[in-house]
Amino acid sequence: MLTKSDLTEIRKVIREEVENEAQAIKDALGADITMSRMRIQSEINELKDRIKNLELRVTKMHKELKEEIKTVSHVLDKDNMKTLKRVEKLEDHLGLAQP
C-alpha cells in the first residue's frame, strides 16, 4: 500500500511532468503564433504595395480624364461660339428680332 509520502512524491512527479508538457505546448503555440503573425504581416505589406500601385494608377487616370474633359469642353465651347455667330449673322441677314 502507498503511504502518504509516496502519494506526495507521485503527485510531485505528475505535477512536474504536466508542467513540462504545458510549457512545451505553450512554447510550440508561441512559435506558431509568431510565424502566423509574420506571414500575416507580410501579406498586409503586399496588399499595401498593391493599394499604393492602384492609387497611383487611379491618380494618373484621373489626371488624364481631367485633361480630356478640359479638351472636349474647349472644343465644344468653340463649336458653340461658331454656331452662335452663324445664327446671329443669319438673324441679321433675315432681319429677325433677337431676344
C-alpha positions as CSV (number, residue, x, y, z in Angstrom):
1,M,0.0,0.0,0.0
2,L,1.1,3.5,-0.8
3,T,2.0,5.8,2.1
4,K,1.1,9.5,2.3
5,S,4.7,10.4,1.4
6,D,4.6,8.1,-1.6
7,L,1.4,9.8,-2.8
8,T,3.1,13.2,-2.3
9,E,6.1,12.1,-4.3
10,I,3.9,10.7,-7.1
11,R,1.9,14.0,-7.1
12,K,5.2,16.0,-7.4
13,V,6.3,13.8,-10.3
14,I,3.0,14.1,-12.1
15,R,2.8,17.9,-11.5
16,E,6.4,18.2,-12.8
17,E,5.5,16.3,-16.0
18,V,2.3,18.2,-16.5
19,E,4.2,21.5,-16.1
20,N,6.8,20.4,-18.6
21,E,4.3,19.3,-21.1
22,A,2.3,22.5,-20.6
23,Q,5.5,24.6,-21.1
24,A,6.3,22.6,-24.3
25,I,2.8,23.2,-25.7
26,K,3.0,26.9,-24.7
27,D,6.3,27.2,-26.5
28,A,5.0,25.5,-29.6
29,L,1.9,27.6,-29.7
30,G,4.0,30.7,-29.2
31,A,6.2,29.8,-32.2
32,D,3.1,29.0,-34.3
33,I,1.6,32.4,-33.4
34,T,4.8,34.2,-34.2
35,M,5.1,32.5,-37.6
36,S,1.4,33.2,-38.4
37,R,1.9,36.8,-37.3
38,M,4.9,37.2,-39.6
39,R,3.0,35.7,-42.5
40,I,0.0,37.9,-42.0
41,Q,2.3,41.0,-41.7
42,S,3.9,40.0,-44.9
43,E,0.6,39.7,-46.7
44,I,-0.5,43.0,-45.3
45,N,2.6,44.7,-46.6
46,E,2.0,43.1,-50.1
47,L,-1.6,44.5,-50.0
48,K,-0.3,47.9,-49.0
49,D,2.0,47.9,-52.0
50,R,-0.8,46.8,-54.3
51,I,-3.0,49.6,-53.0
52,K,-0.3,52.1,-53.5
53,N,0.1,51.0,-57.1
54,L,-3.7,51.2,-57.6
55,E,-3.8,54.7,-56.1
56,L,-1.0,55.8,-58.4
57,R,-2.8,54.4,-61.5
58,V,-6.1,55.9,-60.4
59,T,-4.5,59.3,-59.9
60,K,-2.8,59.1,-63.3
61,M,-6.1,58.1,-64.9
62,H,-7.9,60.9,-63.1
63,K,-5.4,63.5,-64.4
64,E,-5.7,62.1,-67.9
65,L,-9.5,62.2,-67.8
66,K,-9.5,65.7,-66.4
67,E,-7.3,66.8,-69.3
68,E,-9.6,65.0,-71.8
69,I,-12.7,66.6,-70.3
70,K,-11.0,70.0,-70.5
71,T,-10.1,69.5,-74.1
72,V,-13.5,68.3,-75.1
73,S,-15.1,71.2,-73.2
74,H,-12.9,73.7,-75.0
75,V,-13.7,72.2,-78.4
76,L,-17.4,72.1,-77.7
77,D,-17.3,75.7,-76.4
78,K,-15.5,76.8,-79.6
79,D,-18.1,75.0,-81.8
80,N,-20.9,76.6,-79.8
81,M,-19.4,80.0,-80.3
82,K,-19.1,79.4,-84.0
83,T,-22.7,78.3,-84.2
84,L,-23.9,81.3,-82.2
85,K,-22.1,83.7,-84.5
86,R,-23.6,81.9,-87.6
87,V,-27.1,82.2,-86.1
88,E,-26.6,85.9,-85.3
89,K,-25.4,86.5,-88.9
90,L,-28.4,84.6,-90.2
91,E,-30.8,86.6,-87.9
92,D,-29.2,89.9,-89.0
93,H,-29.4,88.9,-92.7
94,L,-33.0,87.8,-92.4
95,G,-34.0,90.7,-90.2
96,L,-35.3,88.6,-87.4
97,A,-35.6,90.1,-83.9
98,Q,-33.1,88.9,-81.4
99,P,-34.4,88.2,-77.9
